[in-house]
Amino acid sequence: MTMLTPFRGINPFTDHLDGLLADVAINVQLPPGLHRIACERYERVRRYMEREGSPLKDRILHFYPQGSMAIDATISSRWTEGDYDLDVVAQLDIPANTPPSIALDLIERALEGYPARIVRQTRCVTVYFEDMHLDVTPAVRHPGTIERQSDIFHAKEGEPRSEHFRVPMNAYGFARWYEANTPVETLFAEAYNQRLYDVYGLSFKADAEVDEVPEQCHLSIKNVATVALQLMKRFRDIAYLRATGRIPPSVMLSCYAGHAAASNLTLSDMLIRQARMLASDIRRASSSGRLLHVANPVYPDDVFTDRWPADLRQQDDFAHRLEALVAGLEAIKAGRHDLEDVGNLLRDWFGKGVVSSAMERKNQAMGRAVRTGTQGYGKTGLFVPAAPAILTSVPAAAASRVAGTPHTFMGGVPW
């Protein structure tokens, strides 16, 4: 028996459910070609803000990605499939006592005239492109502390300055913590990235160095925890698609992904692990009458839940949704759903378009297997389809070959 080395990971495409989940994640994450464009825009925005005549000429000490952009977990917006939210921090050389509104004014003025729509927000200034938007957040470094521990600024337009305040932050430190907790899983990473690049008609080399973009703008999903995180964020987005208030924050989900990371889990098991861990913590907090409190592991004053949840009802609602996701995934893995039920569940969790696209891709792969006579192996055993499978129903040919066998998702029916 071959033993997996630590953090080598598991190829998700050897399992029906994991392969579908991986394809769903590929459908919602930033495509490789667009990622390159995002990095180019990131650089152009930085250079523009530091141009001659800018109020920030020679005053940007660091310009670095934060959030999903820093850990390669960016997915499309919950409102628009083709829109991606990218976040950067501009660490400024300005007096420590600069009022929050003035710090945001400097970013806004530095972006005046840039060929894109510029919108002032409460804590950042957004640069809108056709297919993505870049949030630029000003920060001021805390002297004498760990690297890039900073304050960012909260200044909602229309509110008096007395209601503006600073927010402690160390996005850089959190990204380094996340990377340390989610090491490269080579088998998983090579299989996943190969599929990712194949989908977009690009070549992928596992050992390639990407020199034409900034080091922090590489694109290479490294582990199952990050793909499960992308699925968790997508699940959250679909669950709150019509919500008008704040929703569970991405950075909180990222923190749980880092804590849940473990070697050699399947993609579905990692998604279950992340969801169960978060739901359990919410239930524990609610049972004590407390709101969930999640802080940056490298800087406890940086509180990820400072604006969500607003009350116990809000956090319990999310816990209920997470528990339903766990129960549904476990039922699929136990073989208690047929193919049509599985498709409906995935669409409910992750959206109709991205799931239907993933299923169509699976159908095409099965069709190729039929034409070439190739075989597939998975946890459910050998499957050799006699006809292209239709993922929204059990194929008639398959039904005739397994007469008397329940047509369950994990029961060996080829699809």
N, C-alpha and C positions, 0 to 999 in steps of 0.2 A: 504493500500500500504506500502510495506516495504521500508524504507529509508536506503540507504547505509551510513555507517559512513565514515568520512573523511579518505582517504587513504586506505580504505578496498579494493578498486579496483574491477575489473570486470573479471570474468572468461572468458578467450578468447575462450574457446571451446564450448560456447553456441551460437556462431555466425559462419556462414560458412567462411566468409573471414578472420576473426580474428583467427579462428582455423587453417586455412591454413598458415597464416603468422607466427603464433606461431610455427607450425611444421617446417617451413622453417628455422626459427631462431634456433630451436633445431638442425637441420641438419648441421648448419655452426659453432655452438659454440663448445668450448672445451668440450669433453665428460667427465662425472664425473670420470671414471676410469683413463683417461689420465690426468685429472686435478690433481689427487693424484700423479701420476708419475711426473708431472711437478713440484709439490711442493717438492717432494723428490729430484729431480735434482737441484732445486733451493738451497736446503739446502746443497747438496753435493758440488756444485760449491762454495758456500760461505765458507764451511769448507776447501776446497782445497786451496782457495785463502789465507786463514789465517793459513795454515800449517807451521810447522817449516821449515825454509829455504826460505820461500816466501818473496819477497820484501815488501809484505803487512802484514806480521805477526804483529799483535797487532796495525795495522794502519787503519783498517776498523771500523769506528765509528758506522755507520748504514748501513744495507744492506736491502733494502726494495723495494717492487714492485712499478712500476709507470705505468701510462697509463691504457690500458685495463685490465691488470692483477690486478691492484689495485681496479678497480670498477666492476670486474666480467663481462667484456664486450668483452672478447677475442673471435675472430672468426678465421676461417682458412684463410690461405694465399690466395691472389687473384690468385696466380699461381698454387698452389697445394692444393687440398681439404684436404689432410691429414697433412698439415704443419701449425703449430701455432706459432705466433710471441709473445714472452713473454719479458717484459722489466723490468729491475731492476736497481736501483741506488746504487752505492757503494760510500758512503760518506767517504772520506779519511782524515786521519790526516796527512796532508802534508802542507808545507809552502803556504801561501796565494798567493805568487807570482810565484808558480810553472808554468813553461811554459806548454801550452796545450799538446804539443807532449809528454812531459815527463809524464804527468798524464796518458795519454793513454798507454805509454810504460809500466808503472807500472802495469796496468791491464793486458796487454798482457803477461808480464813476469810472473805475478802471476798465469796465466793460462797455462804456458808452461808445457807440459807433461800430461795435463788432457786428459783422454781417449775420446776425441771427436775432431772434426775439429774446429780449432780456426782461426777466420778471423778478422783482424784489419779493423775497419770502420772509418768514419770521426769523429763521436762523441761517439763511443762505440766500444766494442770488442764483437764479436758474437761467441757463443758456439753452434755448429750445432749438433743436434741429428737427429735420423732417422725421427721422426715425429713432431719435433718442434725445434725452435731455441731460445736461450736466449741471449738478448742483455744486456751487462753489461756496464753501463755508469758511469764513474768517476765523482764525484762532490766534491766541497769544500764549506763548510758552510760559510755564511756571519755572522761574530760575531755580537752579540747584536741585531739580528733581529728576526722576528717571526720564529717559529719552522721550521727548514730544508730549509729555504730560502738559495739558493746556487748559485754557478756558475757551469756549465758543460763546456766542452772543445771542440772546433772545430779545428781539425788539419788534413786536408786532406793530405794523403800521396802523396809525389811528389811536393807539393807546398812549397815555402820557408816559414820559420818560421814567417816572417813579415806578412804573410797573415793568420796566425792562430789567434784565438780570443776566448774569453770567452762568454758564453751565460747565461744570468740570468734565473733562474729556481726555481720553487717550486712545483714539482709534488706531493709531500706529501700534501701540503696545498690544491691543487686543488682536490685531491681525497677526502679529508675531506669535502670540499665545495660541491662536487657532491653528496656525501652521505647525507649531510644535506638537499639538494634540492630535493632528490629523496627518500623519506622515504618508509618504507616497506608498501606494499599493500597486506595484508594478504590473501585475497581471491584469488587475481591474483597469488601471489607467490606460494601458496599451489597447485593450479590447474596446474600451469606451471611446477613447479619442480616435481610434481607427474608424469606428462607426460614425462618430460626429463628423469627421472630415469627409468620409465617404458620402454622407447625406448631402453635403454641399459640393460634391465633385472636386474635392481638393486632396492633395497628397499629404499624408501624415508620416513623419519619422519620429520615432520615440526618443531618439537622441539628438534631435535637431536643436540647434541654438538659434534663437530669434534675436538678431542683432539690430533689425531695422526699426524696432520700437523700444520705448523705455523698458528697463528690466522689470519694473513693476507692472507692466502691461502685457506680459506673456499670457498665452491662453493654453492651458493644459490641465484639464481636470485630473486630479491626482489620486482621489480616493472615494470610497463609497459614501463616507460621511457627507461630503460636499454635494454629491448628486442627490442623496436623500434630503439634504437641506433644501436644494432647489425644488424638489417635489413638495416638501413641507410648505415652502413659501407659495408655491402655486396652489396647493390645497387651501391655504389661508386666503389667497386672493379670490379664488372662486367662491369660497364660503361667504366672503364679505363683499362680493361684487357690487352689490347695491347699497352698501353701507355708506353713510355720509360723514360719520364721525371717524375717530381714530380706530385703527385696527391693530391687532398684535404686531409689535414692531419686528422688522427683519433682524435687527441686531440681537434681540432676545432669542429668536429662533436660532441664529448663528451660534450664540453662546451655548445653547442646549446641544447643538450638533457637536461642538467641541467637547463638551462634557460626556456625551454619549459615545464618542468615537471608541471603537474597539477593533482589534485586528480580525480579519477574515470572516466578517459577517456578510451575508447576502444583502443585496440592496433592499429587498422587502423587509428583512429582519432589522436592518438599520433604520428604516423608516418607522417601523413599529417601535423600536427602542426609543427613538427621539420623541415620538408622539406620546408614548406611555410615560416617559420621564417627566415631560412638561405637564401632562394632565395630572399626574400624581402630585406634583408640587403645587399645582393650582388647588386641587382638592384639599391638600394638607393646609394651605393658607386659609382657604375659605372655612374649613372646619374650626379654625381658631379666630374667625372673624377678621382676618387680615387680608390686605391686598397683596398679590404676588410681588415680591421684591427680587429683582435680578440685577446684579451689578457686574461691572467689568472685573474679570478675575485679576487683572494687573493694577487696578485702580478703583477701589471700592466706592469712591465718591462719584464715579462715573456710573450713574444709575440708568440702566437700559429701560426700565419700566416707569420712567418719570412722568410719561404722559398717557400711558395705558398700563393696566386697566383703570377705568374711572370708578368702578364699584364692583361689589361681589357678583352681581348679576352678570356683568360683562365678562368677567373672567370665568365664571361657571359655564357660560354659554360656549366659550371656546373649549373648555375642558370636555364638555359633552360632545362637541364635534370631533375632538381628537379621539375620544373613547370609541365613537362610532367608526372612525377610520381604522383604528386598531382592530376592532371586532370584525369589520369587513375584510381586512387583509388576512386576518387569521382564518376566517371562514373560507376564503379563496384558497389559501395554502393547505387547508384541511380537505379540500375537494368538495365543499358543500354548495358550490355554485356551478351552473353550466356556463357555456361560453357567452351566451347572450346576457346572462346576469352579470358576468364579469365586465363585459363591455359597458353595460349601463352603469355599474358602480364606478368604473374608471371615469366615465364621462361626468358623472355627478361630482366626483372629487376633483378632477383636473380640467374639465371643460370639454365640450363636444369636439371642437375643431382639432385640438392637439391630439386627442385620443384617437379620433377617426383616422387622422394622418398616420399615427403610429401603427394602427391596425392594418391600414392599407399597405404600409411598408412590410409588415409581417406577411400579408397575403402574397405580395410580390416575391418575397424571399422563398415562401413555400412553393410558389409556382416555379421558380428557378430550380428548386430542389427536385420537383417532379420531372422537369425537363432533363436535368442532368443525372438523375438517379442517385443523388447524394442523400446521405442520412443525417439525422440530427440526434444528439444525445442530450439528455437532461436528467433531472432528478426523477422524473416519471418514467425513465427508460427509453428504449429505442423507439423512434417514430419515423416511419417511412411513408409519407402521404402518397396516395394513389391519384389524387386530384387536388388542385389548389383549394386551400381551406378558405371558408368564408367566416370571418371572425364574429359575425353577429348571429350565427346559428351553427348547429352541428351539421357538418356535411353529410349528405345522404350516403356517400360511399363509405365514410367512416362508420356511420351507424350500422350499415350492413355487415361490416367486418367485426363489429363488437356487439353483435346481437345479444341482448340480455345483460349487457354491461351498462351501468349508470353513466350517462354522458356528463361527467363532471370535468371541471377545468383541469384538475390535476390527476385525473384518472386514466391517463394514457391515450385519450382520444387525440389523434394528430390534428393540428390546426396551424 
